[in-house]
């Protein structure tokens, strides 16, 4: 599939339309979701890209929430259950996949990261999401496609992950980016998790700064400059967020910039629920 530039994890609306008209169209996955709702299935039912399957982030892209201090709110899914869901959506090892959400890819990035982690070789995110598709005047559908019979079998571990101990070590010895909003990093507010603040040593890098007002990602050179100013490239980079969802968006943005990164899936929801873990409440990494 032609993409926005060589090896980019993004695909534009124009390129996706051409790919869908080709002899090898990609599987389309609709991952509309937002923290606190409303449920993405409602948006999907109102209209989606023709042929797209709806994917539930909470139930198909995550295991049930873990107990305090273990796993967080969106643990990585069981590989067998994840694979079974993907096969129902028609995902095959030799067929491209395109994922999208409403606009900014905050949810779609979770699906992209999981598919890459599970070993799928050709996954792209629609830059600008459903909003960009509608803006281009392209058709939408309310028809729900029937279950398909894909053949993809996950082989987990193709992208790196770390646990709470690893995140703590990387904050001291390398670079740990906090992808949440700045006010959550600074401990000014915490709408979801048990304690406010951030992992000591982590650097604030809100995902909102990865995209422009139209929901599309900033150009690769701008993203590279942003992340290099934070220390990426010179040091091994790890990312966390609230529960491993927007951190995947950060890793996607880093990939657009040509920079590798590791995910801490448990993220703040795991860290903050473990009372033995220290918490920093400042506007600095310390």
Steps between C-alpha positions, in 0.01 A plus 500: 500500500632843411554718808579859582873434482727197499436270798249742653246346737244751365282495192317801355136504393603521134734204532247293691233562239738380229592194704134410554446514122800276436510123463632463853292726722589528868287381788340803668467519879297777667635567851299803606528537879554771757567492870170529684287439189263514330557149360667501160251247366241780490716707266571189293128422467432856381751463218837343422732428211332241275606150598660603831463277804451662840761409761432554870808645664382401850420136423692400184813714530544446874461235766277573803650754744758358737495514881667798674865523403474239225409549137319832512171594335583365153737203528621347175241255365535124516672410168259217424191713559654790311582275208151353492348850482736605222417190297127580529581837349676334208855582603747284310877483525543603135230768478555866595305648792392861546367621835325827569305688766313830511790730411820510706594127509512495881300176497605367159864509610422236763382261226801587282742435785334170600499367145866588459580351844317185391709474184279634221732639232276758330290726723427867436301771677270725300640848557214726610266204551130496423486881503752521215307239302174696537677828425613353168137431411548125486214254559411357839284202588275382782518139381674263742722254310462130575766317697788390282751218514850636536814300571717734708649343812672736743862444591538745792821683575579659165498843665671562836319543832610557858347472847489739796851415615630549148323835472655615826845399380455669164389822669834501684730369229340582164187693390148440628230710331163568665244530219213635714379858510731740680258563786489129581880477483529792742249345739252786466219259416443126478159405359544123491787352700564470878778756537601816313848575370754313291774238518809667650744588223242487220488784245168656398415453130122536444364313199292805408820655366544219244218622276378822347156662533366274222588184695774401258853428618762769473761450226773247583771767527294700752429191707865400491603846619245487781613162629871566458459816708364274775799266472368230267752356258791557736352275769281191496142623514208352695146637508211476745163673537188426706441142392712424194266653239632849428853374560452295183416828323831639623682195368319543168612864484855394584481241220387771257812690610717193446570445870444170686337475843388250764151489653425471871149347464396524866578872499374740765191292581727218615771716658267728698298209643812349657552690826863391515581700185619860544312786336638838385277807497695779330533656157844343461618141441622456857 
